[in-house]
Amino acid sequence: MLKNKRWSFLILVLTIFTLLAGTLTTEAAGGKLTDIEGHWAQQAISEMYASEIISGFPGGLFQPDDSVTKLQVVATLIRVLGLEEQAKEKEDDDVDYQLPPLNWGRGYLIMGVQEGMLDKDYLIQLGPAEPATRAEVAALVYHALKLNEDNSNLTFADSDQIPQTYRSCVAAMVKNKLMQGLPGNVFKPNDQINRGQMAVLLSRILENNFGGSEIQSRRYSGTISSVLSLDQSRWLVSINSGVNKITDPECEVFLDGNASSIADLKVDDKIKFVLNRSDQIAFINAARTNTEASGTNTNTETNATATSYKGKVASQLQIGEEYWLGITCSDGTQVTRPVTGGVKVNDSGSQKEVSSLSKGDYVEIKVSGDKIIEINSLTLSTIVGTVTSVRTSGLTLRSDSGTNTDIDVPDNVTVVRDNSTMTYNDVKVDNRIEVTVLDNKAQRIDILSAPNLEGVISELNTTGNYVITIRDDNGYTRDYVVVSDAEVMQNGSRISYDNLRVGDQVRLELNSKNRVTYIEIVGSESNKLTGDIRELDTAGTLGITIRNDDGDTLDYVVESDVEVVRDGSHIKFNVLSIGDRVKLELNSVNRVDYIEVVDEYNSTVNGKIADLITGSSPFIIIEKNDGSKSRYYLADNVTIDRDGESLHLRDMVIGSEVEAQIGNGKAKNIEIINDEDITVSGTVTYVSTSSKKITIKQLSGNEFSYYLRDGASLIDNSSHNISLYDVDEGWDVQLVLVGGKVSRLTQE
């Protein structure tokens, strides 16, 4: 119970507060972050957010697992040193060294040079928008805090991977307890540091009194002498040093490392708190010395009431002597908790250390008192079969034995095909798939083959094991083993496998072992055998080398009685010249038995720009209206125009509709028919939220800026609606243009 004189003091303070209530602000500085609950770094993030060292994104998001750029690291270090205002004043300063291209933060870099954090002679090589690695962050903090050099030996298992120039920096950071190793006694110097880890590092900087004087002056510690509710949202907290402060309505409270409330605090609790710029408490970290809230009881009763979670290991960190384990459940829920001391992983009747777990392992954790008290390894099952039904939240799979199995599919399921990440929408009826299942919920779906796998034969092996190599519409090539009794069909008739030719368009059917059992010729991609002659062998065994419109160089043996035609007349093979544009036909043994010299002098090609290569030998790939693609080198005097206006190569947008005049295989004139109502792709290089404008860089190297239409739809790669504030530089996006403005943006 509190002493009487303490009550008298509190009544006096309450009276003063009532008289001065009109002069105290109750407005929150920013509002709470909404996506850090349960995250292993939640406490440090909340502390740095309250200290105004870090900030969030629109919608209350922090995105703790996103990487941090080198410029963001410099900016936060400038803030933690209390130098942000000076940095902003230097934004337009003239300097005698070169700065890298920037969209923001020029003043931070100049201040970084002034403080000895950055070397002006190498600043141009910084790469400010690149993700920062752990070793790079160690070096930046080392120089920012002006730590003493430390050349002691590092004992990490991967110490040899730390660049020599960073080793003394890392050693000094470890010595000053600002950074430490990861589970398994590794440092992982080349791993990117994320926003949660950066918050922890900043918290340690302040905890060790390395922060700027103004920042440190807003941090207090002591023992609670009283805590009194003033109204529904504000409390008066007093500590033994005589400091009395009122809480901000949005004050974040942690008790023994767990998110809590001010009402849970008690007299004699150890406390550290942070004041905002309104002199109100914005963050509290409290500790209780008794075992009342320790949550470490692991008796039978505790285990019986523990909450169980099953999922995939997403993160594992060692903080001090304590392990933190994070898992992603099937429904996408993230659960991150500290592991009770002494707990091991139960695995098939034996036990192993928590540090032996790897990202992607499936486990069941049991949580009690907000700590993990039990960890069990999980063994998943796999089912292979053919999809017979696809639903929004599930599918039906028919196994090779004919058994049908219904499987639940959560929203965040991983879908993979040919080592590429897909989405659940890519799973179709008749796909052959392998499903990894936990509790009848799909954890991963591997698409083994499509129901109608089509492509162009690019290579054939007709000796030993039959192997066919096909190239699909996206340009991907894949090898498939063909069973010895595979059925090969053309125009309804069965033919020999030996009659297949490179360039044939085929449809394949695969068995359960992913081997080809059926091949049907559905067409011939003769344009792939059209190109410019690069080499000719006219003595001995005849040969020809061409480069086709896809840029592929193809070598063929030519039959001695080859038929060669130009302008409807037969000519001899040795009359051909290097540079002639020809179309080849192959016989059943892939030898050239027919050559036609193609005259494209006055041809006109309509389609859209599928690709554009600039440089010393520029060329354009046009996707024609029939879906085929052809490559054309640009003539030295090529003209490019749109609506009568002359354009440069840099003005051509991949995705534009064009009409091209071709002569001798080269584009002489290109007219842009439509570049305003099209779909374009590229990498985001700049976003202006004030003017609602986005700039992208295409594969050609050309950059284009587009304004957003009112009501434009913006979708991220998780199919979530977002705002322009959420779009980051470096995103690969697809833009749908209407009237030259963006009506839809999709992150790819």
Secondary structure, 3 states (H helix, E strand, C coil): CCCHHHHHHHHHHHHHHHHHHHHCCCCCCCCCCCCCCCCCCHHHHHHHHHCCCCCCECCCECCCCCECEHHHHHHHHHHHCCCHHHHHHCCCCCCCCCCCCCCCCHHHHHHHHHCCCCCHHHHHHCCCCCECEHHHHHHHHHHHCCCCCCCCCCCCCCHHHCCHHHHHHHHHHHHCCCCCCECCCECCCCCECEHHHHHHHHHHHHHCCCCCHHHHCCEEEEEEEEEEECCCCCEEEEECCCCEEEEEEEEEEEECCEEECHHHCCCCCEEEEEECCCCCEEEEEEECCCCCCCCCCCCHHHHHHCEEEEEEEEEEEEECCEEEEEEEECCCCEEEEEECCCCCEEECCEEECHHHCCCCCEEEEEEECCEEEEEEECCCEEEEEEEEEEECCEEEEECCCCCEEEEECCCCCEEEECCEEECHHHCCCCCEEEEEEECCEEEEEEEEECCCEEEEEEEEECCCCEEEEEECCCCCEEEEEEEEEEEEEECCEEECHHHCCCCEEEEEEECCCCCEEEEEEEEECHHHHEEEEEEEECCCCEEEEEEECCCCEEEEEEEEEEEEEECCEEECHHHCCCCCEEEEEECCCCCEEEEEECCCCCEEEEEEEEEEECCCCCEEEEEECCCCEEEEEEEEEEEEEECCEECCHHHCCCCCEEEEEEECCEEEEEEEEECCCCEEEEEEEEEECCCCEEEEECCCCCEEEEEEEEEEEEECCCCCECCHHHCCCCCEEEEEEECCEEEEEEEC
